[in-house]
Amino acid sequence: MTIAKIAVFTLLALVFLGFGGGFRAAAVSAHVGGDSFEIFRGQSDAFEVTIDVSPRTPVVGPVHFTVKVSDTATAKIVTDARILIVVFDEEDAPTIQTLVLNTPLTPDFYEGNLTFELPARYTLRVDLDSPTLGSTSFRAPFTVRSGTPIENPLGTWIFLLVTVAIIGGTVYVGFSAKKAQRRRATIA
């Protein structure tokens, strides 16, 4: 009976953790989350632009970009721009690009994601085009490192706890089975 209890408990714990009974992942905008990091601030005749990234230390994998554009003459936020980020490798060849977009919910921030496959020193070219202010381009250095971002250190501890629980349950079941076999052998 105890083996069945352990199996049911382990199964319920895995279902609880797997389906998000206690932990839910939600889409978080980088400019709201506080984990973003400003990598560039520049100004041209008509535009002032700020580029933030998340994770704070970009690593191989997805990187979230948040761009904020304002009119240098009036300091008002520009919400009608078309913004393209083009990534150039170390040989100055374009490798990937994304169109960063704003939404009606967050018209002040243009957001987009790029996935980097190799660690390297890149150059970002940010092309801005606004019907009211014209066009310009900015260039910014950008470094991607190897490794993984640590988004939530608590997740590591939860993973370790679940792993130890599964291994511990397996060892307990194994010892219980051997004990039951020894008991049956002494009775017979």
N, C-alpha and C positions, 0 to 999 in steps of 0.2 A: 504494500500500500504506500510506503514512503517513496518508492521510486516513482510511482504515478503522481504523487504530490509534487515532487521535485520537477518532473517533466512538465506538469501543468503550470507550475509557478514560473519556470524558465520560459515557457511558451508565452504566457501572459505578459511577462516583462518585455520580451522581444517585440510582441505585438504593440504594447504600450509605447515603447521607444520608437519602433519602426513607423507607426502611423501617426506619430506626433501627438500622442496623448498629453505629454507634458511639455514638449518642445515643438514650436512651430517656426518654420522659416518663412520670412516675409520679404517681399521685394522692398528694398530700402534704397532710396535715392542717395547718391553720394554726397550731395550738398547738404542733406539733412542729417545724415548719419554721424557727422563729426569725424569720421575716419579718413576723410579726403585730405589731400595735401597739395598745396599750391606749388606747381612746378614752373609756372611762367606768368609774367605780367608784362604787357607791352602796350605801346601807344603809337598810333600813326596820326595822320592829319585829322581824320574823322572818328577813329575808333580807339577805345581802350579795351583790351581783352585780358581776361584772367582764365588760366587753365588749371583745373584741379584734377587729381587722379585718386583712384582708390583701387587697390590697397595703397597705403602710405608708401611702402617700398614695392614698386612694381616688380613682379617676378613672372617667369614663363607661365603663360595661361591668360585668362581674361583680365583685362584692365578696363576700368570704368573711367570715362572722361566727362568732366563737367566744364562747360565753357560759359563764361558770363561776358557779355558785350555791352558797352555803354558808349554813348555819344560824348566825345571829349568836349564839345562846345557847351552842351547843356547838362551833362552828367546823368542824363536819363538813360534807362535801360533800353537797349535795342531789342525788339521782339519780332522784327520782320526780316531777320537775316537768314541767309542760306550759308551754312558753315560746313566745310569739308576738311577733314583731317587726313593728310597723306603722310605715311611713315616711310622714311628713306633709310636704307641700311648704311653700313660703314663705307660702301663704295658709291654712295649717293644714288642708288637705284631705288625707285619706288617699290615697296614690298606689299603693303596693305593700306587700305583706306576705309574711312567710314564717314557717313553723313551724320552729323550730330543734330538732333532735333529738340525743339521745345514743344511743350504741350499746353493746352488751355489751362491745365491745373498748375503748371509751373512755367509760365511764359518767360520768366527772367533767366532761366537756366536751359542751356542746350546740352543734351546728354547723348552719349553713345558709348559703345563697347568695341574694343579691339582685342583679338586673341593673338598673343605673341608666342611663337613656337621655339625661338632661340634666344638665349641671353646675348645681349649686344648693346653697343652704343648706337642709338638711332638719332635721327633728326626728324622732328615733326614740322610739317608745313601746314599751317592753318589758313585756309582760303575763306575770306569773308566777302559776302556780296549782299548788300542791302539796297532795295529800291530807293530809299530815301537818302542814304549816305554814300553810296558808291561801293567800290571794291578795294580790297587790300589783301596782303598776305603777311603772315608772321612765320618766323622759323624759330624753333626752340630745341635745344638738346634734350634727349630723353634716354635714360639707361634702364634696361631690363636685366634683372639678375636671375640666376638659377635658384631653384628652391621652391618653397610653397608659402603662401601667405598664412599667417596664423590669425584667422578671423575671430576665433573664440577659444581661448585656452581652456575654458570649462568643458568644451567638447572633447578635448583630449582625455580629460579625467573621466568623463562619462564613458568614453570608448574603452578605456582601461578597466573601469569598474565592470562593465558588461562582459568584457573578455575574461576577466578573472572569475566572474560569476559562472560563466559557461564552462570554463575549464574546471573550476571547483566542483560544479555540479556533475560533470563527467567523471571526475576522480571519485567523488562520493558514490556515484552509481556503481562504478567499477568495484570499489571496496565492498559495498553492500552486497553486490552479486557474489563476490568471492566468499564473503562471510556466510551468506545463505547457502552456498554450495558446501562449505565446510560443515555447517550445521546438518544439512541433509546427509552428508557422508557419515557423520558420527551417529545419526539416528538409524541409518540403514545397516 
